[in-house]
Amino acid sequence: MMQDIVFISDLHLDAQRPAINELFLRFADDIAASADKLYILGDFLEVWAGDDSPTGALTPVFEKLAELPERHGTRVMLMHGNRDFMIGEELAARCHFELIDDPFPITLQGHDALLMHGDTLCTDDVEYQAMRKMIRTPQWKQQILEKTLEERIAIAQSYREQSQQSTTAKEEYIMDVNQEETDRVFIDNDVDLIIHGHTHRPAIHRKDIGGRERIRIVLGDWYKAGSYLRINDTTSAFDLKTYR
């Protein structure tokens, strides 16, 4: 039986962007509340220094996450992105969502599919990949969590600023997926559908790889409007949608 599933990524929710926070709250009521599952494929938050961080202006967002499974029966599945990889099990338990691995295999409309944040596909960005490898280790995370909350917030803010400066200085192709790496992921995982975010380049790509048509769906960011994909038993073709 086909489920009704919604996919989003790259909301970058932040206290300094209240309009987008409000947009997500409306989206949760209008779209996500009627789905069986909501997959959040990374960078739900702009920055997160650990589960003991004060929620502040994001409190309604976290309350809405908890409300989706409690009141509407929508399972919320969250994947870490490059901005919010410090989200832990404590926040997951508090807000009633499930943390999932990257990549995460599922089956959709007969397709063997892979869900990803998408940053691991951007192998031309050698500097970023080296940093990612370091900061995603359990040892690095443990060292950071041993620091005070104030120190962690300062480190997260510094990382955010460095990332923004680095992105500005890089050529466009470096921050997009590498086609050879993408082809390899399709073949090595024996899937014909990949859904990811990260690049902020929403599109549906179709390509023959290894004698099979492969589909790569790139979710859009939420800087000016919402972007989502919905798949259910009435879906005749994949279609990215905008939410305003």
N, C-alpha and C positions, 0 to 999 in steps of 0.2 A: 504493500500500500504506500503510495507516494505521499510524502509529507509536504507541508507548506513551509518553505525555508527562505529566510531573508539573510542577505549578506551585506555587511558594511565594513568600511575601514577608513583610517586616516581622518577621524573627526578632529583630533588634536584639541580636545575640549580643555578649556583653560578659563580661569577666573577673569582674564582680561578680554574674553570674547563672549560676553553674556548672550548675544543674539544667537550664536551657534549652539550654546547650551540650551537655550529655549527651543531652538529648532529640533534638537534631539528629543526633548521632552514631548513635543507634539508628535514627532515621528514615532516615538515609542507607543503613544496612544493610538495614532491613526493607522500605523502599518505593523509594527512589531507585535502589538498585543493580540492580533488575530492570527499570528503565525505559530507553527509548532516549535520552530527553533529560530533563534537569532544568532548568527555567527558574526563576531566582531574580529576582523583579521588584522589586528595590530594598530598601534597609535590611536587608541581610543582617547588617551589623555596626552596632552602636550608634554607634560613632565610629571614624574612621580618619584619621590625620594624614599619610599618605603611605606609599609602599611600603617605605621604610626603617624603618618603625615596628617595634619588637620585637613578636613575636607572643605571647610570654608564655603565659598560660593558654589562649590561643586556638590554640596550636600543633596540638593534636589535630584541631581543626576544619579548619585549612588542610591538614593531612595527609589528612584524609578527603575533602576536595574533590579533591585530586590522585589519590586512590585510585579514585574513581568512574570516571573514564575509563580509567585505567591497568589496573585489575583487572577492571572490570565492563563496560567499553565504553559507559558512560553519558556522553553529551556534556553538559557543564554550561555553561549560558548565563546570564550575570549582567548585570543592568541596574543602573545606579546609582540609589540613592534619595537622599533629602535628607540622610541621615546619613552615607552612605559613598561620596559622589561623588568622593572623593580616591583611591579604588582605581584603580590604573593597570595598564599593560601588564606591568610587571615582576612584580607579584603574580599577574596572570593567567597569565603564562608559568610561574611557579614552581608554581602550583597547578593548572595544566592546565584552566582554564576560559576561556570566550570572553566578552569584553565586547560587549554589544549596545546599539544605540541605543534611545532612548526618544523617540517610539514605535517599535515594531518590528512590521512586518506579517508575518503567517503565514496559512496555511490550515489549518483544523481541521474535520474532518467535513463538508467541503463549504462551510463558512462562511469568508468572507473576514474575518479577525480582526486585531485590533490589540492588542498587548501594551503596557502602560504601567505606570509606577510609580503614577501617579494624582494626583500633586501638581499637575500643570499643569491639571487639571480643577477645582481648588479656587480659582476666580478671585475669589470673594468675599473671600478673604484677601489683600487688596491689599498689605498690609505684607510678607507672606511672598513674594508673587510678585515684588515689587521686589527683595528680597534675593536670591531665586533667580536672577533675571536677572543680577545683578552677580557672584555667586560662581561661576556656571557658565561664565564666559568663560575662554578659554585664557589671557588676560593675567592675570586674577586668580589663577588656579591657579599660573601660573609665578611670580608675585610671592610667593605663599605658600610654594612649594617652595624658593625661594631663602633662606628663613629656616631657622634651626637646627631640629632635630627637637624640642628642648625648647620653642622658641617656638611651633611648629606645634601641639604637644600642648596647650599653654596656650590657644591660640586656639580649637582644636576644643572644649576643655572649656568655654570661655566661651560659644561658640556654642550648645553643648548646653544649658547652664544658661539662657541667654536664651530659647531655644526652649521649654523646659519652662515658664518663667514666663509667656511670651507665650501659650502654649496654655491655661494655667489661666485667664487673664484673658479669653479670647475666647468668644463665644457658640458653641453647638454647630453651628449651620447654617454659620457662616463656615468651619469646618474640614472641611465635607463638600463634595462636588462641586456645581458650579453646573449646573443642568439645561440651561440654554440653551447653555452651553459644551459640555456632553456631547453634546447633540443635534447641535451644529455639527461636532464631531469625527467622529461617526458619518457624517454626510452628506458632509463634505469628503473623508473618506478612503474613502468608498463601502464601508463594512464593516457587517456586521450582528452582530458579536460583539466586545466589548472585555473584556479581563481585566486587572485592576489591583489594587493594594493601597493603601497609604498611609493611608486613612481609618480603618482598624481597625474597619470596620463590615461584617463578612462577610454577603453576601446575593447572591441572583441576581435581578436586575431585568429585567423584560420590558416593552417599551413600543413602541407604534406610532410610528415616526418616518419621515415622508416616504412613508407608505403601505406600509412594511415593518416586520415585527416585528424589533426590535433587542434583543439580550441583553447585559446588562452584569453580569459576574461580579466581585464584590469579594472578594478573598482576606482571610482573617483574620490577626491578629497572633499572635505566639507568646509572649505574656506568661504565660498560664496553661496552655496546651496548644498542640500543633501544629495548623496549619490548612493544608490542601492541596486541590488539584483534580487529578484524574487523568482523562485522556482517551485512549481507545484504541478498537480496533475492537469491543470488547464494551460500550462506553458507549452506553446507550440514552437517557440524559438527563444533563444536567450536574448534578453533585452535589458540594457542598463537604463535605469529610471532616475529622474531628478525629483527631489522633494524640496518644496519651498514653503 
